[in-house]
Amino acid sequence: MKRRTSFALILILCLLTQSLPAFSQPSGKHERVVGRVIGTVGGAVGGAFLGFMVSDDDAVNATQKSLRNIALLGVAGAVGGYFLGRAVDKSFSLSSRDLDPLRSDEANKRLISSEAARFRTE
C-alpha cells in the first residue's frame, strides 16, 4: 500500500512540475492554455485514482498490476483531459471574437438609430 501511494504521489508531482514556467518553452503565439493545464492535471489525477480503485485485488503480482493500472489510466486520463482542455481553450479564444473597435462603433450607431426610429413611430 505504501508503494502504491508513493508511486501515485510521484506521478502527480511529475505531471504538476511539467507545466511550470521554468520547464516550458516560450511560444510565438499568445493563446489561452488554462483549460489544457487543468484538463491534463485533472485527467491524470482522475485516471490514476480510477486505476487505484480498479486494481484492488489479492492476486499474484497485485502490486505490479496496480502500478501498471495506475500508470496507464493516469496517462490515458491526462491525454483525454488535454484534448478536452484544448477544445475548451479554442471555444474561449480571443481571436474568434470580433474585437475591432470600429465595427463596435458602427454597431452602436446602428443600434441607436434603430431605437430612435422605433421611438419616432410610437
Secondary structure as UniProt FT lines:
FT   HELIX           2..18
FT   TURN            21..23
FT   HELIX           34..54
FT   TURN            60..61
FT   HELIX           62..91
FT   HELIX           94..96
FT   HELIX           101..121
//
